[in-house]
Amino acid sequence: MADLSHIFPSGRVDIDRLPVMSADKQLLIAISQAGLTPPATILMDGELHRFSTNGKNGDKSGWYVAYDGQVPSGAFGCWRQGIESTWRADIGRDLTQVEQMQHAQRMRDAKIARDKADAERKANAAINASQIWEMASIASDEHPYLQKKKIFNPGFKVGTDGRLIAPLFIDNEIVGLQYIDSDGKKMFMTGSKSGGAYWWLSGSNDTIYIVEGIATAASVHQATGNTVIISFSANNLSSVASTIRKVYGNLTKLVIVADNDESGVGFREAAKAAEIAKTQVIQIPVLGDADRKS
């Protein structure tokens, strides 16, 4: 064994005296370990701060609240990715009972700050989405995405950058937008409230279809002439189906159209939605989205 007496004259390492990493650096590491790009610096002021979690300018989906003191702590997350985590610095010892109570209160305060900021973010997004939708023009049937899917425009508008725009509604008010580029890449406008949101293509209400995507909805609408509800995702089917059942009542026939994807998520989520809405689910026979063309 190497002789370390010149480093530790007492012959032992006093762990209690080893330096503890600063709180701000610990928080930066915690954010990084959560899979997020951390901010350049941390402000330990108890205020909510937003930052880019993907390294892109203009992205402010990340947030953190950090408190200083004897027991630095806080919370952080990413609205876009649905990540939320509490954090407490390692101070090299256990917390006293009083410190534990103070930490719990800080976590409650951090949640209040996060919820307030999130509500403001979504409210601003709803206002922006409504303005963008109102000012945008109806897209042409010749748009590359519509041509690729071999469908007529079901009501898309088009943005100044050429992307198609679809509105997200809750209680008949626009709460966000979904953008679709020529290659079919979909992206929600920052701050859009997508959970429970939907869009619809009006038609006969003798049977109402509920589907995941807009291209699928257009195909079903063209084939049946019936009203079709778009949930925008498989995970949102149950929430939307429950809402539509309440709106139209138990006597209206609802049909959930499931995508036939390799993972099986489409059918599983459609089956859950059908059970909640007390209706039937149908699945397309070929692998892919329900709007897939041969």
ABEGO torsion letter per residue (X at the ends): XBBAAAABAAGBBBAAABBBBBAAAAAAAAAAAAGBBBBABBBBAGBBBBBBAAGBBGBAABBBBBBBEABBBEBBEBAAAGBBBBBBBBAGBBBBAAAAAAAAAAAAAAAAAAAAAAAAAAAAAAAAAAAAAAABBBBBAABAAAAAAGBBBAGBBBBAAGBBBBBBBBGGBBAEBBBBBAAGBBBBBBGBBABGBBBBBBBBAABBBBBABAAAAAAAAAAAGBBBBBAGBAAAAAAAAAAAAAAAEAABBBBBBBBBBAAGAAAAAAAAAAAAAGBBBBBBABBEBAABBX
